[in-house]
Amino acid sequence: MIVLKKIEMTLDPKSIEQAVKEIELFETKLKPAMQFLIDKLAEKGVEIARAHLLFFPKPAYDTGALSESVKYYLKDREATITAGEGLTNAMGEAQYGSYAMYVEYGNGYSRPNGW
C-alpha cells in the first residue's frame, strides 16, 4: 500500500530541485498503484455483473454464454466492461455486444414501444 508522503522544501533552488525529484519518484510508484486499483475494480465489476445475471429469467443464463461473455478491457488507464460481445442470436447473426440488451429488454417486438 502506498502512503502519501510529505515533501518539505524551502524556496532555494537546491531544495526545490530535491522536492521535484521526490515528487517524480513518488509519481513512478503512484501510477502503477492507480492502474492496479482500476484493474481490481473492473474485476469486481465483472463479478457483480455476472451475479446479477442469476436474477434474469432462466434462458438468459442457462448456457452460461452470456455470463462468460462479461469481460473488462483496460485502455489508457480506463476500464470498460462489456457483455454479449461475440455471441450470436438464434439465427446465427453476430450480436457484437447487443445480446445482453436483448436479454434485459427483449427484442422490441414484445413491447408496444420497443426498448
C-alpha positions as CSV (number, residue, x, y, z in Angstrom):
1,M,0.0,0.0,0.0
2,I,1.3,3.5,-0.8
3,V,1.2,6.0,1.9
4,L,1.1,9.7,0.9
5,K,4.4,11.3,1.5
6,K,5.1,14.7,3.0
7,I,7.6,16.7,1.0
8,E,9.1,19.7,2.6
9,M,11.2,22.4,0.9
10,T,12.5,25.9,1.1
11,L,12.5,28.4,-1.7
12,D,16.1,28.0,-2.6
13,P,16.9,26.3,-6.0
14,K,18.6,23.2,-4.5
15,S,15.7,22.5,-2.2
16,I,13.1,22.9,-5.0
17,E,15.1,20.6,-7.2
18,Q,15.2,18.0,-4.5
19,A,11.5,18.3,-3.9
20,V,10.8,17.9,-7.7
21,K,12.9,14.7,-7.7
22,E,11.0,13.3,-4.7
23,I,7.7,14.1,-6.4
24,E,8.8,12.4,-9.6
25,L,9.9,9.3,-7.7
26,F,6.6,9.2,-5.9
27,E,4.8,9.5,-9.2
28,T,6.5,6.4,-10.6
29,K,5.1,4.4,-7.6
30,L,1.7,6.1,-7.7
31,K,0.8,5.4,-11.4
32,P,1.2,1.5,-11.1
33,A,-0.8,1.6,-7.9
34,M,-3.6,3.5,-9.6
35,Q,-3.6,1.0,-12.5
36,F,-3.7,-1.9,-10.1
37,L,-6.7,-0.3,-8.4
38,I,-8.5,0.2,-11.7
39,D,-7.9,-3.4,-12.6
40,K,-9.2,-4.7,-9.3
41,L,-12.3,-2.5,-9.5
42,A,-13.0,-3.8,-13.1
43,E,-12.6,-7.4,-12.0
44,K,-15.1,-6.7,-9.1
45,G,-17.5,-5.1,-11.6
46,V,-17.4,-8.2,-13.8
47,E,-18.2,-10.4,-10.8
48,I,-21.1,-8.2,-9.9
49,A,-22.5,-8.2,-13.4
50,R,-22.3,-12.0,-13.6
51,A,-24.0,-12.3,-10.2
52,H,-26.9,-10.1,-11.5
53,L,-27.5,-12.5,-14.4
54,L,-28.8,-15.0,-11.9
55,F,-31.9,-12.8,-11.3
56,F,-32.8,-12.8,-15.0
57,P,-35.3,-15.3,-16.5
58,K,-33.7,-18.8,-16.9
59,P,-32.9,-18.6,-20.7
60,A,-30.6,-15.6,-20.1
61,Y,-28.0,-17.6,-18.2
62,D,-28.9,-21.2,-19.0
63,T,-26.0,-21.9,-21.4
64,G,-23.5,-19.7,-19.5
65,A,-22.6,-18.0,-22.7
66,L,-23.8,-14.5,-21.6
67,S,-22.1,-14.8,-18.2
68,E,-18.8,-15.9,-19.8
69,S,-19.0,-13.0,-22.2
70,V,-18.9,-10.4,-19.4
71,K,-15.4,-9.1,-19.6
72,Y,-13.4,-6.0,-19.0
73,Y,-10.8,-4.2,-21.1
74,L,-8.2,-1.7,-19.9
75,K,-7.1,1.1,-22.1
76,D,-5.4,4.4,-21.2
77,R,-6.0,3.8,-17.5
78,E,-9.7,3.4,-18.1
79,A,-11.8,0.2,-17.7
80,T,-14.7,-0.8,-19.9
81,I,-17.0,-3.7,-19.0
82,T,-18.8,-5.4,-21.9
83,A,-21.4,-8.2,-22.1
84,G,-22.5,-10.3,-25.1
85,E,-19.6,-9.5,-27.3
86,G,-19.1,-12.2,-29.9
87,L,-22.4,-14.0,-29.1
88,T,-24.9,-14.8,-31.7
89,N,-28.7,-14.8,-31.8
90,A,-30.9,-17.8,-32.6
91,M,-30.4,-17.2,-36.4
92,G,-26.6,-17.2,-36.0
93,E,-26.2,-13.4,-36.5
94,A,-23.5,-11.8,-34.6
95,Q,-24.7,-9.5,-31.8
96,Y,-21.5,-7.6,-31.0
97,G,-22.4,-6.5,-27.6
98,S,-26.2,-6.1,-28.1
99,Y,-27.0,-9.7,-27.0
100,A,-27.1,-8.5,-23.3
101,M,-29.5,-5.8,-24.3
102,Y,-31.9,-8.3,-25.8
103,V,-31.7,-10.4,-22.6
104,E,-32.6,-7.5,-20.4
105,Y,-35.1,-5.6,-22.6
106,G,-36.4,-8.2,-25.1
107,N,-36.3,-7.9,-28.8
108,G,-38.5,-4.9,-29.1
109,Y,-41.4,-6.8,-30.6
110,S,-42.9,-7.9,-27.3
111,R,-43.3,-4.4,-26.1
112,P,-45.5,-1.8,-27.7
113,N,-42.8,0.9,-27.5
114,G,-39.8,-1.3,-28.3
115,W,-36.9,-0.8,-25.9
